[in-house]
Amino acid sequence: MSKFGELIDVNIPVLLDFFTDINDQSAAMHAVLRDVAAALGDKAKVIKIDVDKNKELAEALRVKGLPTLFIYKNGEMKWRHSGEQDATTLIGIIQEYV
């Protein structure tokens, strides 16, 4: 969990995508997240977290549905959403925290 704290305690927005490879919606988000990361460059971080490999973290954050998306900035959760989102919407939301 200390590594998680290091990931989110930065002064740029960090978009976290909690996913699993066996979930179709999660798989569909991979291309969207690539587009978001490309559009934002170094203004934000996009990090994918496999819930199968990070069960403890997923439970601590009460991740139920997949994909679940979070935006953190300076260690504080700013936004949370369960389910798919399109790249344009995500970019707009992240830019609110840049």
N, C-alpha and C positions, 0 to 999 in steps of 0.2 A: 504493500500500500504506500510505502514511502516513495517509491518510484512514481506512483500516480500523482502524489503531491507535487513532485518536481515537474511533471508534465503540464499540470494545469496552473501552476503558480508563475505565470509569465505575463508580461504586460501587453501581449497581443491575444486576440481571441483564439481559442482552441476548440475546434469542432470535433467531438468524439462520436464515433459511430459504433454502437454495440451491435454485433452481427454474429451469425453463424452460417457456415457454408451450406447447410441443409435447408435454409429458409430462402424461398424464391424472392421475396421482397428484399431481403438483405443482399442477395446477389445482384438484383436490379440496381441497388444503390451504389455499387462499386463504380460504374461509369459516371454516375452523377457526381460522386465525390471527387473523381479524377478531374472533372470539369470545374468543380468548385475550387479545388487546389490550384489548378492552372490559372483560373481567373484571378485569384487573390494573391498568388505568388507568396512573397514573404510578409504580407500584411496579416496573415493568419496561418494557423497550423491545422491540418486535417489528419486525424489519427483514427485508425480502425482498430477496434478491440474485439477479439474473438471471445464470445462468452464461454465457449467450451474450454478455453485455456485460462480464463479469468473469472471463474465462477464466484469466488469470494468477493471480488470487486463488483460484479454484476448484482449480487445479492445485497451488498452494502448500499448500492445506489437504487435498489428496488427496480431493476430492469425486468419487466415482465414480457412485453411484446417486442418483437424484432421487425425491423431495426428500431432501435431507440437512439435518438440523437441528443447530444448535450452541447451547449456552448459554455465554456468557462473563460474567465479573464481574471487575472490576479488571484487565482485560487478560489474564486467565487462563481457558483453556477448562475448564469444569466438567462438561460433558456433551455427548455426540454421539450421533446416531441417524440411520440411513438408513432411509427409508420413511415411510409415513404414521403419524400419531399422532392420537388424538382430543383434543378441547379439554380435557376433564376431566383426562386424564393429563398433558398439557403444563402446565396450570395448577398441578397438584400438584407436578410436578418443579421448575418455576420458583420456587414458593413456598418450596422448601427453601433457596433462595439469596437470598431477600429480606432 
